[in-house]
Amino acid sequence: METKLYVGNLPYSATEEAISELFSQAGEVTAVTLIKDRDSGRPKGFGFVEMKNQEAMEAAIKQFNGYTMDERELKVNIAKPREERPRNRY
């Protein structure tokens, strides 16, 4: 069963360590990935958190969806599978 969460509206100052520490309050975190701009390396304000099991994932959604972190209200839900997008070919 999928245990990956999408976390949106993150403050740009958020680190993987801080997100891992926060979400560990709901259960064991197995991985955190913050998405960064390919060119500038700056955070894009969203990422993914993988929880150890279904119960931890559900607890994290209940606890952190709408949670305020550095004056930003987090959006937390089950991550959808990545859709393949056609590459631009010029």
C-alpha positions as a printed NumPy array, in Angstrom:
array([[  0.   ,   0.   ,   0.   ],
       [  1.214,   3.49 ,  -0.881],
       [  2.478,   5.583,   2.038],
       [  3.792,   8.635,   0.188],
       [  2.383,  12.057,   1.02 ],
       [  2.372,  15.268,  -0.996],
       [  3.146,  18.284,   1.195],
       [  2.389,  21.638,  -0.407],
       [  2.641,  25.311,   0.549],
       [  5.875,  24.7  ,   2.441],
       [  7.85 ,  27.737,   3.561],
       [ 10.889,  28.208,   1.326],
       [ 13.086,  28.042,   4.426],
       [ 11.954,  24.472,   5.228],
       [ 14.622,  21.771,   5.269],
       [ 14.294,  18.018,   4.838],
       [ 15.471,  17.592,   8.444],
       [ 12.806,  19.971,   9.798],
       [ 10.032,  18.279,   7.807],
       [ 11.206,  14.834,   8.915],
       [ 11.243,  15.942,  12.552],
       [  7.769,  17.479,  12.263],
       [  6.147,  14.479,  10.546],
       [  7.806,  12.013,  12.926],
       [  5.286,  13.245,  15.506],
       [  2.672,  11.245,  13.551],
       [  4.79 ,   8.116,  12.999],
       [  8.044,   6.868,  11.53 ],
       [  9.264,   8.812,   8.497],
       [ 11.234,   6.779,   5.941],
       [ 12.105,   9.558,   3.452],
       [ 11.656,  13.275,   2.779],
       [ 12.217,  14.899,  -0.604],
       [ 11.862,  18.646,  -1.125],
       [ 11.523,  19.687,  -4.758],
       [ 13.914,  22.353,  -6.017],
       [ 14.088,  24.346,  -9.222],
       [ 16.36 ,  22.591, -11.688],
       [ 18.126,  25.78 , -12.792],
       [ 18.34 ,  27.928,  -9.655],
       [ 18.358,  25.201,  -6.993],
       [ 15.801,  27.165,  -4.967],
       [ 12.975,  25.306,  -3.208],
       [  9.65 ,  25.241,  -5.049],
       [  7.538,  25.102,  -1.879],
       [  6.435,  21.482,  -2.014],
       [  7.783,  18.02 ,  -1.423],
       [  7.035,  14.437,  -0.51 ],
       [  7.14 ,  12.553,   2.781],
       [  7.138,   8.775,   2.934],
       [  5.792,   7.219,   6.096],
       [  6.558,   3.716,   7.362],
       [  2.953,   2.47 ,   7.242],
       [ -0.651,   3.321,   6.421],
       [ -1.528,   4.261,  10.007],
       [  1.325,   6.776,  10.217],
       [  0.339,   8.237,   6.854],
       [ -3.296,   8.718,   7.903],
       [ -2.21 ,  10.243,  11.22 ],
       [  0.102,  12.681,   9.406],
       [ -2.706,  13.818,   7.087],
       [ -5.05 ,  14.423,  10.03 ],
       [ -2.389,  16.171,  12.094],
       [ -0.659,  18.317,   9.468],
       [ -3.178,  19.164,   6.731],
       [ -3.902,  22.812,   7.562],
       [ -0.995,  22.991,  10.046],
       [  0.701,  26.407,  10.087],
       [  4.474,  26.368,   9.585],
       [  6.241,  29.746,   9.398],
       [  2.918,  31.466,   8.679],
       [  2.062,  29.09 ,   5.799],
       [ -0.814,  26.605,   5.965],
       [  0.426,  23.197,   4.823],
       [ -1.54 ,  21.098,   2.339],
       [ -1.038,  17.397,   3.048],
       [ -2.624,  14.551,   1.101],
       [ -1.847,  11.223,  -0.518],
       [  0.641,  11.668,  -3.354],
       [ -0.642,  10.848,  -6.815],
       [  1.519,   8.82 ,  -9.202],
       [  3.711,  10.999, -11.366],
       [  2.361,  11.515, -14.855],
       [  4.81 ,  11.284, -17.696],
       [  4.855,  14.498, -19.664],
       [  6.097,  14.706, -23.238],
       [  9.462,  16.406, -23.514],
       [  9.756,  19.436, -25.766],
       [ 11.58 ,  18.497, -28.914],
       [ 12.756,  21.41 , -31.01 ]])
